[in-house]
Amino acid sequence: MAVIEKKDNGLYWEHAAEQLLIQPWGKDSLRFRVTKKSGFTPNQDWALTYSKNQTGTADQITIDEEANTCQIKNGNITASINRFGWLTVTNSDGKVLLEERWQVKPGGKKTSPLGIPGRELKPIIGGDYQATMRFEAFDGEKIYGMGQRQEKQLNYKGCILELAQRNTQATVPFVLSNRGYGFLWNNPAIGQVTFANNETKWEAKDTDQLDFWVTTADSPAKIVEQYTNATGRVPMMPKFASGFWQCKLRYKSQDELLKVAHEYKDKGLPINVIVIDFFHWPNQGEWKFDPKYWPNPKAMVDELNKMGIKLMVSIWPTVDVNSENYDEMNDKGYLVRAERMYQDSYHFMGNETFFDATNPDARKYIWDKAKQHYYDNGVRMFWLDEAEPEYGFLYDFDHFRYYQGPALKLSNIYPLDYAKAFYEGQKAAGQKEIVNLVRCVWAGSQKYGVVLWSGDVHSTFESLQKQVVAGLNAGLSGISWWTTDIGGFTGGNVKDPKFHELLTRWFQFGTFCPVMRLHGFREPAEQTIEHADRMFNQPFGSGAFNEIYKYPKATYEILRKYLFMREAIRPYVMDQMKAAHEKGTPVIRPLFYDFAKDDHTWDVSDEYMFGPDVLVSPILHAGQSERDVYLPAGEDWIDVKTKKTYHGGQTVTVPCPIDTIPLFTRAQHPLKSLLDFTVPAEKD
């Protein structure tokens, strides 16, 4: 017989050294923890730390000692444990949302001789466990979220996904199901999730306990709202960040950067942020400008501010063995440690390791350096690159150890702590509006004011296709601020007409992203980035130009058009930023987010809503001159270009010459700034 009791404002179940605790954790939500240790790990709430003091009280806890069963109810969600110890989660209508998949005997009607448990904590020598959680699969289920991934699918049903951080892959282990629930795997361990047709299986390679959170609601919007209430929401984005960001790899000097800024202004082109990329420093692990190329940072920032342009500066977490800070950081334990042989974990223009973002003293150390050399010179925006971190391109997670434990156990938390270091430092310094760019995130990163970008993606139409679904699933995962390298990062030749077409189509898509940022390592370049691991003690070169006015006139005129279109709709963009701040609403989202009752919308992956009133149909194939657009039912839609009105619930074919991205706005609530937009005349 199991021990069942009310405990810690929740339902506690124990049998054969296995302890299970279910607690109310937000509206219509429950948190589940399972351990075989002596107790639950204290102060280990991971992504749920934000909501620890907002957990509420269970509506009802029922214990049937004679039948050895129990259940806990919190609003519209109920978790039940049967006499075998198996979990089932239902909503207020009695619909099963999640049910553990046990294939053992005895098991009542589901007796099986396979001997596969629904939940498993398999001991690892040394005291931790490998954890597995198995749920029954349901026909027709569709699964979304999981952060940002380079996959073609929007719906991950049928997919196997790694739970790890990599360049272009940001793991946020949250899913939204069309069955009416949201599920957070509240564990930063390296692992895997399988959304198969016969079972759903979550795995962690090294952990103390199973930990997950479930919520239910009658719409995707409410599920995301409850999820972001539990893990945190973005701050309110300042107005300047909703405009255009100019970037390339890389501006090599103060004079070059200021020249570009003045050229944009002289041509009357909107620009709000300009970015200094990597290797503006003397050495990796020296968070400061190289005075040879950047002689007066404060004067540079002041000059940019007078033009109404904010400066963003790249930060890398790498520390070279020859850095002036390496010995001190190594002595104090501020670096990620290797389990075997050499300490270095990355080779990029030298031998480097990473600062340990899980160590609060290391976070303070790197911020103090950044404050002294950047913040005190007026820099208020930081580009937190290499945020996974990028372990030698091979990511041997079992080889590394952090202040808080093995990389296998908690490596996915690194980008969150990296962002936290700068956010908390900026807050302590008195900064009110915080927007930092980051290459990776975990559940809850959004509350630290980060814009996620999709990493070093290639300049191809295939890659562009993947960025659309990457951004949509990121938004469903709570990451409301998202962007991509417009044009792709590598492989785009500025002399190639085929790249001009790709850049144009990507620029149109970027106009209708939460953040509009042009970036890339353009060809012909001085060197290839792939050879950087051999180029010790050499200066890093630069790619070709990436300013819109330097492209051929026909391309420039289209880019200019969409630059001004973005400027025209910025008040609308800011309305969406307010919704993201207040409710966690994604700025870009799949059609089903707003039209869940239209079953067809759950299967559309190449269109999206930009806020509630604009339907965007990006052009994702070379040479395309028309495309089919599905218009959700229940609305009338206005074609922004032709002003023709269509009834929803149908697919229409529309032309899309190179200067056109198909856009529709709701007839009942049209976006006037888009319908009335005209391109302003060029400045003399």
N, C-alpha and C positions, 0 to 999 in steps of 0.2 A: 504493500500500500504506500502511496506517495504521501508526503507531508504537504498539505495545502493550507495556506493561511494568507490573511491580509498583511501586507508589509510594505513599508516605504511608499505609502499612498498607492499601492498597486496590488497585484495578485502574485503570490510567491508559490512556486511548486518545486518540490525536491524529491528525487528518487535515485538511489544507487549512485550517490555523489554528484549527480547532475542537478544543477540549480537553474531555474527559469524564473525570470522576473518580468512581468508585463506592467507597464505604467502608462497612465494618460499623459500625452505629450503634445498639447495643442488641440485645437478644435478638431473633433472627429478623427483623432489620431492616437496611435499607440506606439510605444517603444518596447522592443523585445530584446532581452539579453539572456544568454545561456553561457554557463561556465561549469567546468569541472574542477576548478581550483577551490581554495578555501573560502573565497568570496569574490564578489565583483570588483574589478579594478577601480579604486577610488579616483575621482577627478579625471575620468577618461570618457568625456562626452563627445569628443571629436567634433563633427559638424553640428551637433546638437548643443554645443556649449552655449551658443547664442540664446537658446530658448530654455535653458535649465531652470530659470526662475519663473517661467510662464507655463508650467506644465499642467496646471489645473487639477481637478479632483474627479475621480471616476464616478460616473452616474450610478453604477451598480456593480457589485462584486458578489457572485453567487457561488457557493461551495456546497456540493452534495457529497458529504463524507461517505455515505453508504454506497453510492455509485462510483465514488472516487473520481468525480468529474468537477469541473469548475469553469467559470467564465467571467470576463470583465467587459463592461460596456462603457464607452465614452462617446456620448452623442450618437452619431449614426454609425459607429464602428463597434463591433463586438469580436472578441477573441475567445475561443473555447478550447479547452483541453479535455480530451476524452479519457477513458479509464486506462488506455495504453500510453498516455502522455503525448498524444498527437495533437498538433495545433491546426485550427481552422479559423479563418478570419472572414466575417460576413458584414454586410451593410444592414441598414435598418429595414430593408425589404426582405432580408433573409438570403440575399444573393451571395453565393460563395465568391469571395474576391481572391483568396489565397488558401491553399490547402496543402499541408505537408505531404510529400510522397514517400510513404513507408512501404517497403517491400520485404517484410519480415513476418514471422509467425511467433506468437499469436497476433491476430489483427482483425478479429471480427469478420466482417464481410470482405475485407481486403487482405486476408491472409495470403502470404506468398513465401515460398521457400528460398527466394533469392538471397535474403540476408543483407539487404541494402537499406540502411536507416534513412529517415527523412532529414535528420540533423546529426552532425557528426563532428566530434572534436577528437582528432587522432593525435596522440602524444608525439612530440618531437623530443629527442634526447636533449636535456637542458631545462625543460620545464614548460615550454610553450606548446601550442597545438596547430595542426593544420585543420582548418574549419571548412565544412561543406554544409550547405543548406539546400535541400531539394523540395521543389513544389510541383504539384500536378500541373500539367499543361491543359489549356482549354482551346478547343477548335474556334477559329475565327478571332482569336486575340491578336491585337496589334500593340506593339511596344515601341515607345519613343523615348528620347532623352539621351542619357549616358554620356553627356558632355559633348565634346567635339572630336569627330573621327573622320578619317579620309576613306569613307565608304560611299558607295553609290546609293545605298538603301536609306530611306527615311525611317521606315518601319523595320525594326531589328528582329522581329519574329523570324526564327530560323537561322539566326546568326550566332556565332561564337565570338566574344569580345574579350580582349585582354584588359585586365584591371591594372594598368601601369601608365606612367607618364612618359611620353616620347615627343620629340620634335614633330609637330603637326597633330599629335594626339593628346588631348586633355581629358583625363578620366574624371568624370563626375558620376558616381555610381547611383544615379537616381533615374527611375523609369516612370513614365506616365502610360497607363494602359487604357485602352478603350473600354475595358470592363468597369471603369469607374474608380480606380485607385491609383495612388502614387506610392512608390516603394524606394526607400533609401537604404542601401547597404552601407551602414555607418562604420566603415572599417577602412583605414588607409593602407592596408597590406597589399602587396603584389598578389595578383590572383587572376581569376577568369570567371566569366559568366556565360552560360549557355542557355539560349532561348530556343530550345528544340521543340519539335512537335510532340514529343512524348514526355518531356519534363523541362522545368527551369531549374538551373543549378548554379548557385553562387559559391565560389571557392576563395579562400584566403590561405596563402602559403605559410604564414606565421602570425599567430595572434594569441591573445589571452582568452578571448571570448567571442561568441557570436553576438552581433549587435545589429539590429535593423529597425526601421521605423516605417509605419504604414499609415496612410491617410486615405479618406474616401470623400467623394463629392459628386454632384450630378453634372459637372461640366469640367473640361480641361482647365479653364481659367481659374476655377475655385481650387482645383488640386494644386496648381502652381502657386496660387496665393497662399495656401496652407503650408506648402513646402517651404516657400521663401520666408514665411512667418517663423518657421522652425529653424532655418539656417541663416537667415539674414537677407537683407536687400541692399541694392546699390544706394549710395548717397544720391542726392539730387545733382545731376550733371550740370556744371556751369555752362552758360550759353556759348562761350567761345569754343568749347569742345564739340559742339554740334555742327561746326563748319568744316572747312577743308584743311586736311593735314598734308603738307608737302614733305616727302622723304625720298631718299635714295641710299644705296650703298656705294660710296659714302662721301659726304662732304669732308674734304681733307684739311680745311683751314678756316679760320675765322673770316678771312677776306672772301673766300669762295662762298661761304654760307650767307654772308651779308649781301653779297652781289646778287644771289638768287632771290633773296627776300625783296630787295629793292626792284628787281626786274618784274616780279609779280605785281608789286604796288604801282610801278610806272605804267604797266599795261592795264591797270584797273581791274586786275583779276582778284577775286576773293581768296584770301588765305588767312587762316587763323592760327595754325601751328606749323612750325618747321622743326625738323628733327636732326640731331647730330647722332650718327650711328657709331658703331664700335671703333676701337683703336684710335680714339682721340686722346688716350692716356699714354703715359710713358711706358707702363708695363701693366699686365693684367694683375689685379690685386692692388693697384694704386688708383683709388677712385678720385681722380682729378684730371684736369686738362694738361696736356703736354704744352708747356709755355712756348716751345719752338713754333708751334702752329696756331696756338690759341693764346696769344699774349695778354689779352685783357678781357677775361670772361664777363666781368661786371659791366664794362662799357658795351660789350656786344649785347648782353641782355637788355640793357637800358635802351639801346638803339632799336632793338626789335620791339620792345614794349611801346615805344613812341609810334611805331607803325601799326600797332594793334596786333602784333604777332607774338604768341607764346613760344618759348623754347622748350623742347623736350630733349633730354640727354640720355644716351644709352648707358645702362649699368650691366656689367656681367658679374656673376658670382664666382668666377674663376680667380684663383690666386696662383701666380707663377712662382716657382721655387726661387727665382731671382728678384721677386718683388721686395720692396722695402718693408712690407708688412708681413712677409711669409713667416719669418722666424718667430716673431711675437705671436702671431695667430696660431702657429703650430705649438708653441710652448704652452699657450693658454687653452688648448683643446678646442679652438674655434673652427677647425677644418674637418671635413668629412674624412673618416678614417678608412683605410683599406684593410681587409681581413688577412690578406696574404701579400707578401713581398712588398713592392714599392707603394709609396703613398700616393703618387700621382694617379689621376683618374681621367685625364683629358689631355690631348695633345693638339693645340691649335696655336701655332706660332711660338711654341714653348712647351715646357712641362708644367702642367697645372693640376690643382685639385680645387674643390669647391668649398666655399665657406659653409659652415653648418647652420642652416637656417632654423633648425629645431632647437638650437641653443640660444636662450634669451640674451645671454651676454654677447654672443657672436652677432646677434641681430642688432644690439645696441652699438657694437663696435663698428659695423659696416655703415650704419646710419650716421654715426658721429663723423666718420670720414667723409661721407657724402655731404653732410651738412656743412662741414668746414670748407670744402672745396667747390661745392655746387650751390647748395641752398643759400649760403651766406653771400654768394655772388648773384643771387636773384633767380636761380633756376627753381621752378616749382613743379615740373613734370619730369617723371622718370620712366624710362623704357627698361623694364626688368626682363632682360633677355636671358636665354639659357635657363629658363625657370624650371625645367623638368626635374633635376638637371640632366644634361646630355652626357651620359657616361661613355666617353670614348667611342661613340657611335654604335656600340654593341650592347650596352645596357646590361651588364652582368650584375644584377641587383644583389645576388648573394655574396658579392665581393666587398660590399661597403657597409659601414656602420655609422650611425648618427649618435649625437648626444643622448637622444631619447631611446635608442635601440637599433636593432638591425634594419638595414634598408628593406629587406624582405617584409618586415613587420609594419613599416610606416612610411615607405618612400613616397607614397602618393600625397602625403601631407606637405611635402617640401615646397611646392609653389605657393601654397596658402601662407606658410610661415615667412617665405621670402617677401610676399606682398605685405604681410603684417608688419615686417620690419620697417618698411618705408612709410606705410600709412600711419602707424603709431608715432614714428619719428616726426612726420610732418604735422600731425595733430599736436604733438607736444611743443613743436616750434611755433604754433599759433596759426597754421594754415587752415583756412576755412573750406576751400574748394579743392578737393583732391581727385585727380584723374591721372592714373599711371597705366602704361601699356605693359602687358605681360604675355609671355609665350605659353603659359600653361596655368591651369587652375585645378582646384579640387572643390568639393561641395562646401559652400559657404564663402569661397573666395570673393564673391561679389560684394560682400559688406566692406571690403577693404578698398573700394574705389578703383577697381581694375577694369580695363578694357582688354578682353582676350582677343588676340589675333591668331589666325590659323597656321602660323608657322611658315617654314621655308618651302612653300608649295611651288610646283613647277609651272612654267608658263605654257600651258596647253589648254585646249577646250575641255579635255577630259578632267583636268584638275579644276577648272572653273565649275563644271557640273557638280563636283564633290563639295565645293565650298558652299553651294546653296544649301544642301542638306546638313552640312556641318554647322552652319550658322543657325538653322532652324532648330536642330536638336540641342545646340548650346543654349538657346533661349529658353527652351522647355526645361533645361537643367538649372535654371535660375541665373544664368549668365546673360543678363539683359544687355550689357555693353559688349558688343562684338564687332570685329572688323576682319579684313583680309588684306593681303598685299595686292592692291589693284594692279593687274597685269601679271601677277605671279612673281615669285622671287627670282628664280633662275631660268635661263634659257630664252629670254626675250631679246631679240636683236633689233635695235632701234632703226636699222636700215631695211628691215624685212617687212614688206607690205602685209604678209600673213600675220606678223606680230601686231601691226597697226590695227588690223581687224580685231584680233583678240583683245588688245588693250582697250579698244573702243567698247566692245561688249562688256568687258570687266568693269570699265569705268561707269557704264550705265548701271550695272548691278550695284557698284559701290555707292552710287548716288542714293540708293534706297537701302543702305545698310545703316545700322545704328551710328557707326562712325565711318566717315569717308576719308580714307588714307591711301595715298599713292606711294608705293614703295617698290623696290626691286634692285637686283644686281644685274644691270643691263649689259648686254653685249654690243659691240666688242669691248671686253674688259682687259685690264692690265694683267690679270692673272686669274686662275680658277680657284674657287674656294676649296675644291677637293684636295689641292696640294698644300693647303695651309699647315697640315700636320708635319710637313717636312721643312717648312720655311722658318726655322728658328732664328730669332734675332734679326729679322728683316722687317722693313716697314710694309704694312698691308696696303695694297693699291686701291683702285676704285673701279667701279663700273662706268659704263657710258652715261650720257645725260638721262634725266628722267623728269624734266620740267615740261609741262604740257605745251608751252609755246615753242619748244624746240622740235616738236614733231612736224611732219609735213602739213601744209596748210589745211588740206581737206580733213585730216585727222584732228588737227588742233581746233578747227571750228566746231567739230562735234563735241570734243572734250570741253571746250569753253561753254557750249550750250548747257551741258549737264552740270558744270560747275555753278553756273548761274541758276539753274533749276534747283539745285540743292540750297542755294542761298535763299531762293524764293519760299521754299517750304520749311525753313528752319523754325518758324513759330510752331508749326505742326509737329516737327521733330521734338521740340522742347515739351510739348504736351505729352508725347509718348514717354519722354524721360521722367516726367512727373508721375505717370502711371507706373513706370518701372520702380521708381523710388517708393511709392505709396503701397503698391500691391504686388510688386514683383512681376508685372506684366511684361512679356517679351516685346521688344520693339518690332522685330520681325518674327512671324510665327506661321506655322502651317495653316491652311485654310480651315481645318477642323477646329482650330482654337476658337474661332468666332462663329463657325457654322457646324457645330458638332452633330446636329440633327440631320444634316445632309450626309448620308452614308458615303457618297462618292468622294467627299472631301478628304476622308481618311486615307485615300489612296493616291492623292496628288502630291508629288514630291518636287515638281519643277516650277511651281508657282508658290506665291506666299502673300500674306497680308503684311503691309507696312503700316503699323497702327491699325485702327478699326475701319478706316475709310478708303484705303488705297490697295488695290490688287496689282501685284507686280509679276510679270511673266518674262523673266530674263531670257536672252537669246544665248543658247549654250552649245551651238554647233556652228562650225565654220561654213561660210557660204549660205547661211540660212536667210531666206527672204520673206518667209511667212511662217506662222506657227498656230497651232490649235491652243485655245485658251478655254478652260472650264470656268464658268461663272456660277458661283454657289447659288443654290435655290433660296427663295424667300426674299430676294432683293431684285431691284432693277439696277443695271450697271451702265455707266457712261464711258465710252471709249474716249480717253483724254485727247487723242490726236484728232479723231474725226467728229467728236461730239455726238456720235450716234448712240442711242439708248437700246440696251438689250435686256430681255427678261432673263432672270437667273434660272439655274437648273438645266443649262444647255452648254454645249461646246461650240465655240465660234472660231472661224479661221480668219486671222487678221494679218495684213502685210507688216513686215518689219524690215524695211530697208536699213542700211547701215547706220543711219542717224536716228533710228527709232527703237525704243524698247516698249513693248505693249504695256500700257497702263490703263487701269479702269478705276473709277471711283464710284462709290455708292450714289445712286440717284437721289435717295432719301436724305443723304448727308454728304453732298459733294465737297471735295476739297477745292475751294475756289482758287487758291493760290496756284494750284496745278493746272486747272482748267483755263485760267486766264494768263498763264505764263507766256511771255515772249522774250526772245533773246535780246538783251540790250546791245546797242551799237558799240563797236569797238572804240576804245579811247584813242584820240589822235596823238 
